[in-house]
Amino acid sequence: MKPGFGSELSNVLLRQSQIVHTRMAGMAVIRVVLRCNEAMADSNLNLSDCQLMQVPEAVYHLLRHTTLLSCNLAANNISKISPKFGTQFSRLTELNLSNNKLSRLPDEMLECVNLEKLDLGHNTFVDIPQVVLRFSKLRILLLNNNFIMDVDVRQLPEDSPIKEVDLRDNPLMPSCHETLSKVTTVTVTLSPREREEWEDLEI
């Protein structure tokens, strides 16, 4: 091998990698723009699996005159929702934020006064976001596959608009699991409770 050949090869491979990355990023941008154009026609925005770390500013600009009824942001790498989201897309009735890295929602989400279904499954929530419990029309709440250990059942009163809550695959404490399993005002879906090791010990 000629002296310096390895270095030259590394540089070539690096340039090729950068070209591929740039092309992929360009394709992702094109995909977002195309899906925004589709949303202008049918009021349903699908930005699932678009490698997003946040909702791009371009989306707010492109859809500034569009009334969205549903939005799918599933399967991205979003860790934060901008307050602008709830303000601009306040007419949403359905929102899918599953399979991201969210642990909280901004209070501005309350601007979505017509929201009826919210999917927060497969994120990093450790409790039910307080803002969620203040939606006046929310009927279906999906919080499966998070890190929720405890839920205050008083957050789900008889007059709550929420009728279905999915809490499967959360590390709920045994006492919380038992309490939730007895709730009748709301349909709560739970995973079967795994018995603690000490419960199997004979005394």
C-alpha positions as CSV (number, residue, x, y, z in Angstrom):
1,M,0.0,0.0,0.0
2,K,1.4,3.4,-1.0
3,P,2.2,5.8,1.8
4,G,-0.8,8.0,2.6
5,F,-3.1,5.8,0.6
6,G,-5.1,4.9,3.8
7,S,-5.5,8.5,4.6
8,E,-6.7,9.3,1.0
9,L,-9.1,6.4,1.2
10,S,-10.5,7.6,4.5
11,N,-11.0,11.1,3.0
12,V,-12.8,9.6,0.0
13,L,-15.1,7.5,2.2
14,L,-15.8,10.5,4.5
15,R,-16.8,12.7,1.5
16,Q,-19.0,9.9,0.2
17,S,-20.6,9.6,3.6
18,Q,-21.2,13.3,3.7
19,I,-22.8,13.2,0.2
20,V,-25.1,10.4,1.2
21,H,-26.0,12.2,4.5
22,T,-26.7,15.4,2.6
23,R,-28.9,13.5,0.0
24,M,-30.8,11.8,2.8
25,A,-31.4,15.1,4.6
26,G,-32.5,16.6,1.3
27,M,-34.9,13.8,0.7
28,A,-36.3,14.2,4.2
29,V,-36.9,17.9,3.5
30,I,-38.6,17.1,0.3
31,R,-40.8,14.5,2.0
32,V,-41.9,17.1,4.6
33,V,-42.7,19.7,2.0
34,L,-44.7,17.2,0.0
35,R,-46.7,16.1,3.0
36,C,-47.4,19.7,3.9
37,N,-48.8,20.2,0.4
38,E,-51.0,17.1,0.9
39,A,-52.2,18.6,4.2
40,M,-53.3,21.8,2.5
41,A,-55.6,19.7,0.4
42,D,-57.1,17.3,3.1
43,S,-56.4,19.0,6.4
44,N,-54.5,15.9,7.7
45,L,-50.8,16.3,8.2
46,N,-48.7,13.1,8.3
47,L,-45.1,13.7,9.3
48,S,-44.5,10.3,10.8
49,D,-41.1,8.7,10.3
50,C,-39.5,11.9,8.9
51,Q,-36.4,11.9,11.1
52,L,-37.6,15.0,12.9
53,M,-36.1,16.3,16.2
54,Q,-38.7,19.0,16.3
55,V,-41.5,20.4,14.1
56,P,-39.6,22.5,11.5
57,E,-40.4,26.2,11.3
58,A,-41.1,25.7,7.6
59,V,-44.1,23.6,8.6
60,Y,-45.6,26.4,10.5
61,H,-45.0,28.8,7.6
62,L,-46.3,26.5,4.9
63,L,-49.5,25.7,6.8
64,R,-50.1,29.1,8.2
65,H,-53.4,29.4,6.3
66,T,-54.4,25.7,6.7
67,T,-56.8,24.4,9.3
68,L,-55.5,21.0,10.4
69,L,-57.9,18.5,11.8
70,S,-55.4,15.7,12.4
71,C,-51.6,15.5,12.8
72,N,-49.4,12.4,12.9
73,L,-45.8,13.0,14.2
74,A,-45.2,9.4,15.3
75,A,-41.8,7.6,14.9
76,N,-39.5,10.6,15.0
77,N,-37.0,11.8,17.6
78,I,-39.0,14.7,19.0
79,S,-38.1,15.6,22.6
80,K,-40.0,18.9,22.8
81,I,-43.2,20.4,21.4
82,S,-43.0,24.1,20.8
83,P,-45.7,26.3,22.4
84,K,-46.3,27.5,18.8
85,F,-47.7,24.1,17.9
86,G,-50.9,24.3,20.0
87,T,-51.4,28.0,19.1
88,Q,-51.2,27.5,15.3
89,F,-52.9,24.1,15.1
90,S,-55.7,24.8,17.6
91,R,-58.4,23.1,15.5
92,L,-56.9,19.6,15.8
93,T,-59.3,16.8,16.8
94,E,-56.6,14.0,16.6
95,L,-52.9,14.1,17.4
96,N,-50.4,11.3,17.3
97,L,-47.1,11.9,19.1
98,S,-46.2,8.3,19.8
99,N,-42.7,6.8,19.4
100,N,-40.8,9.9,20.2
101,K,-38.8,11.2,23.2
102,L,-41.3,13.4,24.9
103,S,-41.6,13.8,28.7
104,R,-43.8,16.9,28.9
105,L,-46.2,19.1,26.9
106,P,-46.5,22.9,26.9
107,D,-49.5,24.5,28.4
108,E,-50.2,26.1,25.1
109,M,-51.5,22.8,23.9
110,L,-54.8,23.8,25.7
111,E,-55.4,26.0,22.6
112,C,-56.4,22.7,20.9
113,V,-59.9,22.9,22.3
114,N,-61.4,20.4,20.0
115,L,-58.8,17.6,20.6
116,E,-60.6,14.3,21.1
117,K,-57.8,11.7,20.7
118,L,-54.2,12.0,21.9
119,D,-51.6,9.3,21.4
120,L,-48.5,9.7,23.7
121,G,-47.5,6.0,23.6
122,H,-43.9,5.0,23.5
123,N,-42.4,8.2,25.0
124,T,-40.7,9.0,28.3
125,F,-43.5,10.4,30.5
126,V,-43.3,9.5,34.2
127,D,-46.8,10.7,34.9
128,I,-50.0,11.9,33.1
129,P,-49.3,15.4,31.9
130,Q,-51.5,17.9,33.8
131,V,-52.3,19.8,30.6
132,V,-53.9,16.6,29.2
133,L,-56.4,16.4,32.0
134,R,-57.6,19.9,31.2
135,F,-58.7,19.2,27.7
136,S,-62.5,19.7,27.6
137,K,-63.2,17.3,24.7
138,L,-60.5,14.7,25.0
139,R,-62.1,11.2,25.0
140,I,-59.2,8.8,24.2
141,L,-55.8,9.1,25.8
142,L,-53.0,6.6,24.9
143,L,-50.1,6.5,27.3
144,N,-48.9,3.0,26.8
145,N,-45.2,2.1,27.0
146,N,-44.0,5.0,29.1
147,F,-42.5,5.2,32.6
148,I,-45.5,6.0,34.7
149,M,-45.4,4.4,38.2
150,D,-48.4,6.1,39.8
151,V,-51.7,7.7,38.8
152,D,-54.0,9.7,41.1
153,V,-57.4,8.3,40.2
154,R,-58.9,11.5,41.3
155,Q,-57.6,12.9,38.0
156,L,-60.2,10.8,36.3
157,P,-63.5,11.9,37.9
158,E,-66.9,10.8,36.9
159,D,-67.5,14.0,34.9
160,S,-64.2,13.7,33.0
161,P,-64.6,13.9,29.2
162,I,-61.9,11.1,29.0
163,K,-63.6,7.8,28.4
164,E,-60.6,5.6,27.5
165,V,-57.1,5.5,28.9
166,D,-54.4,3.1,27.7
167,L,-51.7,2.5,30.4
168,R,-50.3,-0.8,29.2
169,D,-46.6,-1.5,29.7
170,N,-46.0,1.1,32.3
171,P,-44.1,0.2,35.6
172,L,-47.2,0.9,37.7
173,M,-46.9,0.2,41.4
174,P,-49.0,-2.8,42.6
175,S,-51.3,-0.6,44.7
176,C,-51.8,1.8,41.8
177,H,-52.5,-1.1,39.4
178,E,-55.1,-2.5,41.7
179,T,-56.8,0.8,42.2
180,L,-56.9,1.6,38.5
181,S,-58.3,-1.9,37.7
182,K,-61.3,-1.0,39.9
183,V,-62.1,2.3,38.1
184,T,-65.5,2.2,36.5
185,T,-66.0,5.8,35.3
186,V,-63.3,5.4,32.7
187,T,-62.2,2.4,30.6
188,V,-58.6,1.9,31.7
189,T,-56.5,-0.6,29.8
190,L,-53.7,-2.2,31.8
191,S,-51.1,-4.9,31.3
192,P,-51.5,-8.0,33.6
193,R,-49.8,-7.2,36.8
194,E,-46.6,-9.1,37.5
195,R,-46.4,-10.4,41.0
196,E,-43.5,-9.1,43.1
197,E,-41.0,-11.8,44.3
198,W,-42.0,-11.2,47.9
199,E,-45.6,-12.0,47.1
200,D,-44.6,-15.6,46.3
201,L,-42.8,-16.2,49.5
202,E,-44.5,-18.5,52.0
203,I,-44.7,-17.1,55.5
